[in-house]
Amino acid sequence: MNLYQRLVMPKSLGRMIVHFAVDLHRELLHSRQEKLDTVISSPFSIAAVLSMTLAGARGKTAEELLSVLRVKDDKVHENFAAFLPKLSSHSHKLQFHLANRIYSDQKFPVVENYVAFLNSSYVSTILSVEFEKSESVRAEINDWVKVTTESKIVDMLGPGIVTASTGAILVSAIYFRGLWELPFPTSSTSRHEFNVNSKTKVEVDMMHQKQEFAIARSDELKARAIEMPYKGGKASMVILLPDDIDGLSHLEHHLSHCKLSTILADLKETPNVQVSLPKLSFQQGLSLKSTLTAMGLNDLFSTSCDLSGMFKTGRPSVFELVHRVFLQIDEGGTEPGPATAGEASAPAGPEAAQTTEFLVDHPFMLLVLKSKSDVVLFIGSVRRP
């Protein structure tokens, strides 16, 4: 069975998050496409902090969270509890730093059982703070995220994000570092034109190598896919490359859970793939209240919010969900790592003359997936590297 065929299996964490990833990315593009050259998020990280909130939600607030997360019951907590320890097991090859936490005003006492539940199921917590001292709280949150992500994510919250009237805020940040199973030779990196669209070109640092990679194509999406594994076999990056220079909008518009699952399941090892990929560096922050409201989360951010499973008294609403990701891609992998100095070449033999070119020289989508569980850690659209 192809690793990605498990995406179609029911009731898995991977299936839930790939649904959520497609929904979230579509809404982010709808509201931000004209403003940003790159739109990237971590559906996993956002789904985790929303699921933490679900555990304390009741009534319509809980119903809307279940609907947006595309789950029918609270078994999602069991799935996260089983998955998170695997995510946090670091090595020099693969590191995930997840900074998910709920901050609430101290005038709303927190249910003790809820605190214990977050600790046991999500390796996280809810902290009571004094939002009247908003700048002090903002500095505290920023310092915690900075330490948790090894100083890769700084200034998580900008000025004005929290105020004296804030009842609660959800914080979601993730930093990922992975080394390629097949590093790109640094000596092969060169300046290359990237087509922002059919009329505009920019120069980028383009990495090159020829190796065996899994590739696939989708006639419906008018795109091809390539999977590039990270060392250790626990995660991989998938690039979705439209056939046409201006084809990204078609890909984004027609992408669905089923079509994504299909192209991932169709990935097939192919010898002598000449892949060329721009070096990339993303650190993007998103305030997701308006996006999540458009997806159907209305109660959570309103005065009718019911978090009675979280707080003993009072009915605070969530002021904002603030999300930030850090993702850097170079010859060594995602975030700087050792890279091969020599040339990469395909095996000699009768197949050596048959080269499949995968030139990422125009707008594309990317995903980072956790193998074996097929959880979408990152999803993004890149229009200008």
Protein Blocks (a to p, Z undefined) as FASTA:
>chain_A
ZZklmmmpghiaklmmmmmmmmmmmmmmmmmmmmpmbdcddfklmmmmmmmmmmmgghjl
lmmmmmmnopabfklmmmmmmmmmmmmmccfkbccdddddddddfklccdfklmmmmmmm
nopadddddfklmmlmmmmmmmmmmmmnoomaghkbaghkacfklmbdcddddddddddf
bacdfklgccddddfblmbccddddddddddddddddfklopaddddddehilaccdddd
dfbfklmmmmmmmpcfklmmmmmmmpccdehiacddddddddddddfklmmmmnopaklm
mmklcckkmbmgdjdddfbdcddddddddfklgciadddfbdcdddedjklmmccddddf
bccddddddehklpafbdcddfbZZ
